[in-house]
Amino acid sequence: MRQTAGQSAEAKLLTAAEAARRLGMGRTTFYALSDRLRARGLRFVMIPSSSGGKPTRRYVAASIDRIIADALKPEKDKEALLC
């Protein structure tokens, strides 16, 4: 997990591999499910490359934690998540 001094818990940013590990899946599965995860609230930021290359995507750790918390809610609350 990457975090600089002064970053709040909300601002912790994860690589795709770190985000996938936190969700208990592989990176390939994470990418395959990324649209569904974004629909469930997965947030990310694009970080420009300092060398002018391709920007890097980092995932907000707090949004992953919320997805996990929602998945752990009792069954009747999960019905809304499955729609």
Summary of the structure (lengths in Angstrom):
residues: 83
radius of gyration: 14.1
end to end distance: 31.4
largest distance: 49.5
contacts: 188
relative contact order: 0.18
helix: 51%
strand: 14%
